[in-house]
């Protein structure tokens, strides 16, 4: 089993990004096995393809509060570790705020 921790953004972080891009980084211990992959999650749904990368940019995140997560998947798709979810608040610039 892996220990998976989202290192950025911090829990309850307010993201001010007009394009809605959300940068996510995590720590995985021990080092990822060659056949294992990381799946990032937005509101408990997979985002993008699973890969060996420990960081990603989730594009076009809507304004509002979202849950960010990640899990490590084995070669057959089985869960081998999961990060605790982090809540973020996406704020986009507008003439109203």
ZARO-891420 format. One line per 5 residues: number of its first residue (from 1); for each residue z, y, x of C-alpha. Coordinates in steps of 0.2 Angstrom, whole numbers, plus 2048, in hexadecimal, padded with zeros to 3 digits. Example, Ala and Ser with C-alpha at 12.3 -4.5 7.8 and 13.67 -1.06 7.14 Angstrom:
1> 827 7EA 83E | 824 7FB 844
//
This chain:
1> 800 800 800 | 7FC 812 805 | 807 821 804 | 7FC 82F 7FD | 802 841 7FC
6> 7F8 850 7F7 | 7FB 85D 804 | 7F1 86B 7FD | 7F2 874 7F1 | 804 874 7EE
11> 80C 870 7DD | 80B 87E 7D0 | 7FF 888 7DC | 7F4 896 7D4 | 7E2 895 7DA
16> 7D8 8A5 7D9 | 7C6 8A0 7DC | 7B8 8A7 7D2 | 7AC 898 7D4 | 7BA 88C 7CF
21> 7BA 882 7DF | 7CA 879 7E3 | 7CD 873 7F4 | 7D8 863 7F5 | 7E0 85B 804
26> 7EA 84B 806 | 7F4 841 812 | 7F2 82E 812 | 7FD 822 81C | 7FA 816 824
31> 7E8 81A 829 | 7DB 816 81D | 7D4 804 81F | 7C1 804 822 | 7BD 7FD 811
36> 7C9 808 807 | 7C4 818 7FE | 7CC 827 7F7 | 7C9 82D 7E5 | 7CE 83F 7E0
41> 7D3 842 7CE | 7D2 851 7C3 | 7DD 850 7B3 | 7DE 83D 7B7 | 7CB 83B 7B7
46> 7C1 836 7C7 | 7B8 845 7CF | 7A9 841 7DA | 7A7 830 7E4 | 7B5 827 7EC
51> 7B4 829 7FF | 7BE 828 80F | 7C0 83B 810 | 7D2 842 80E | 7CC 853 808
56> 7C0 859 7FB | 7BA 868 7F1 | 7BA 866 7DE | 7AD 872 7D7 | 7AC 87B 7C7
61> 7BE 879 7C2 | 7C1 882 7B1 | 7CE 890 7AF | 7DF 889 7AA | 7EC 87C 7B0
66> 7E6 86C 7B8 | 7ED 85C 7BF | 7E7 857 7D0 | 7E9 845 7D7 | 7E2 838 7E2
71> 7E3 825 7E5 | 7DD 819 7F2 | 7D2 80B 7EC | 7CF 7FA 7F5 | 7BE 7F2 7F7
76> 7BE 7EA 7E6 | 7C4 7FB 7DD | 7D7 7F6 7DD | 7E4 804 7DF | 7ED 803 7F0
81> 7F6 813 7EE | 7F7 823 7E4 | 7FD 835 7E6 | 809 83E 7DB | 7FF 84A 7D0
86> 7FF 85D 7D5 | 7FD 86A 7C8 | 7F2 879 7CC | 7EE 889 7C2 | 7DC 88F 7C4
91> 7D9 8A1 7C1 | 7C8 8A9 7C2 | 7C5 8BB 7C4 | 7BF 8C5 7B5 | 7BF 8D6 7AE
96> 7CD 8D1 7A3 | 7DA 8CC 7B0
//
